[in-house]
Amino acid sequence: MIFRLQRGPVRGGGMSVLAVVSGLLALSAVPAVAVPVPAVPPPVRPEDQAGDHLTVVVRHAGPERDGTHELFCHPAGGSRPDAADTCRALDGRTRWGQDLFAPVAPGTTCTMLYGGPATAHVTGTWAGRDVDATYDRSNGCEIGRWDRMVPLLPELGGPTA
């Protein structure tokens, strides 16, 4: 739209200078709302990502095996180089109505084998459930429970007598 400014009475559809100035003053009286715009998006937190997420802390399993690892599934990712394979292994063991990370049932008879000092703590979410599970290799039942969680937990080999 083209505005023609003229002094004096308005003729032929033009606008007077007074009308234009009044309009501009009215617009300038509207307060500006400052909306902060972050320069960088905030970091993605584990709880913000879709799918399953597990944090695995392994201790006393050996220098190459100890440490903390993050595993994301659906889609696969995290700090594990074999994330997709680990997710597939866990998916294959997941059964409706059963806790994949359940401890050994109380009263279970276990062999008196010692599998070493290794421990692991797994936390996060799997199949819509919260996970907070601890693992050790203190007897035959616990060794078997650990071994069923390989490759999420490191493979350590057989028990010691």
C-alpha positions as CSV (number, residue, x, y, z in Angstrom):
1,M,0.0,0.0,0.0
2,I,1.4,3.4,-0.9
3,F,0.6,6.4,1.4
4,R,0.7,9.8,0.1
5,L,1.5,12.4,2.7
6,Q,0.1,15.9,2.3
7,R,-0.5,18.9,4.4
8,G,-3.8,20.4,4.9
9,P,-7.2,18.8,4.2
10,V,-7.2,15.2,2.9
11,R,-8.4,14.8,-0.7
12,G,-8.5,11.9,-3.0
13,G,-7.7,9.1,-0.5
14,G,-4.4,10.4,0.8
15,M,-3.4,10.7,4.5
16,S,-2.4,13.8,6.3
17,V,0.9,14.0,8.1
18,L,-1.0,14.4,11.4
19,A,-2.8,11.0,10.8
20,V,0.4,9.2,10.0
21,V,2.2,10.7,13.0
22,S,-0.7,9.9,15.3
23,G,-0.7,6.3,14.1
24,L,3.0,5.9,14.6
25,L,2.8,7.4,18.1
26,A,0.0,4.9,19.0
27,L,2.2,2.0,17.8
28,S,5.2,3.2,19.8
29,A,3.1,3.3,23.0
30,V,2.6,-0.5,22.9
31,P,5.1,-2.0,25.4
32,A,7.6,-4.4,23.9
33,V,7.6,-7.8,25.6
34,A,11.1,-9.2,26.0
35,V,11.2,-12.9,25.3
36,P,14.6,-14.5,26.1
37,V,15.8,-16.7,23.3
38,P,18.5,-19.2,24.4
39,A,21.5,-19.1,22.2
40,V,22.0,-22.8,22.5
41,P,19.3,-25.4,23.3
42,P,19.5,-27.0,26.7
43,P,21.3,-30.4,26.9
44,V,19.2,-33.5,26.4
45,R,18.6,-35.3,29.7
46,P,18.1,-39.1,29.8
47,E,14.5,-38.6,31.0
48,D,13.8,-36.4,28.0
49,Q,14.7,-39.1,25.5
50,A,12.1,-41.5,24.2
51,G,12.4,-45.2,24.6
52,D,14.2,-47.3,27.3
53,H,17.2,-46.0,29.2
54,L,19.6,-47.9,31.5
55,T,22.6,-46.7,33.4
56,V,25.0,-49.5,34.3
57,V,27.8,-49.1,36.9
58,V,30.3,-52.0,37.1
59,R,32.9,-52.3,39.8
60,H,35.7,-54.8,40.6
61,A,35.3,-56.7,37.2
62,G,38.7,-55.6,35.9
63,P,40.2,-52.5,34.3
64,E,38.6,-53.0,30.9
65,R,35.2,-53.8,32.3
66,D,34.7,-51.4,35.2
67,G,32.9,-48.1,34.6
68,T,29.6,-46.4,33.9
69,H,27.8,-47.0,30.7
70,E,24.5,-45.5,29.3
71,L,22.2,-47.6,27.1
72,F,19.3,-46.2,25.2
73,C,17.0,-48.5,23.3
74,H,14.1,-47.7,20.9
75,P,16.1,-46.2,19.3
76,A,19.5,-47.7,20.2
77,G,22.3,-45.4,21.4
78,G,24.4,-44.4,24.4
79,S,28.0,-44.9,25.4
80,R,28.0,-48.6,24.6
81,P,29.6,-49.4,21.2
82,D,27.3,-52.5,20.9
83,A,24.1,-50.7,21.9
84,A,21.9,-52.2,19.1
85,D,23.0,-55.7,19.9
86,T,22.5,-55.2,23.6
87,C,19.0,-53.8,23.0
88,R,18.1,-56.8,20.9
89,A,19.4,-59.2,23.5
90,L,17.3,-57.5,26.3
91,D,14.3,-57.4,24.0
92,G,14.6,-61.1,23.4
93,R,14.6,-61.8,27.1
94,T,11.7,-59.5,28.0
95,R,8.4,-61.3,28.8
96,W,5.1,-59.7,29.6
97,G,4.4,-59.7,33.4
98,Q,7.9,-60.7,34.3
99,D,10.6,-58.5,35.8
100,L,13.7,-59.0,33.6
101,F,15.8,-57.5,36.5
102,A,14.2,-59.4,39.4
103,P,16.5,-60.6,42.2
104,V,17.0,-64.3,43.0
105,A,13.8,-65.4,44.8
106,P,14.1,-65.8,48.6
107,G,14.6,-69.4,49.7
108,T,16.2,-70.5,46.4
109,T,18.8,-73.2,46.8
110,C,22.1,-72.0,45.2
111,T,25.5,-73.7,44.7
112,M,28.3,-72.4,46.9
113,L,30.4,-71.2,44.0
114,Y,32.2,-67.8,44.1
115,G,32.4,-65.9,40.9
116,G,34.6,-63.1,42.0
117,P,34.2,-59.6,43.5
118,A,32.5,-58.0,40.5
119,T,29.3,-56.0,41.2
120,A,26.9,-54.0,39.0
121,H,24.1,-51.6,39.6
122,V,21.5,-51.0,36.9
123,T,19.1,-48.1,37.1
124,G,16.7,-46.5,34.6
125,T,13.6,-47.6,32.7
126,W,12.9,-50.8,30.8
127,A,9.6,-51.7,29.1
128,G,7.8,-48.9,31.0
129,R,9.0,-50.0,34.4
130,D,11.6,-48.4,36.7
131,V,14.7,-50.4,37.2
132,D,17.0,-50.4,40.3
133,A,18.8,-53.8,40.3
134,T,22.1,-54.9,41.9
135,Y,24.2,-57.8,40.7
136,D,27.1,-59.7,42.2
137,R,28.7,-63.1,41.7
138,S,28.5,-64.4,45.3
139,N,27.0,-67.8,44.5
140,G,25.8,-70.0,41.7
141,C,22.3,-68.3,41.5
142,E,23.9,-64.8,41.3
143,I,26.4,-65.9,38.8
144,G,23.6,-67.3,36.6
145,R,21.6,-64.1,37.0
146,W,24.7,-62.0,36.0
147,D,25.4,-64.2,33.0
148,R,21.7,-63.9,31.8
149,M,22.3,-60.1,31.6
150,V,25.3,-60.4,29.3
151,P,25.9,-58.3,27.1
152,L,24.4,-55.6,29.3
153,L,26.8,-56.7,32.0
154,P,30.4,-57.8,31.0
155,E,31.1,-61.4,30.4
156,L,33.4,-62.6,33.1
157,G,33.8,-66.3,32.6
158,G,33.2,-69.3,34.9
159,P,33.1,-69.3,38.7
160,T,36.0,-70.0,41.0
161,A,36.0,-72.7,43.7
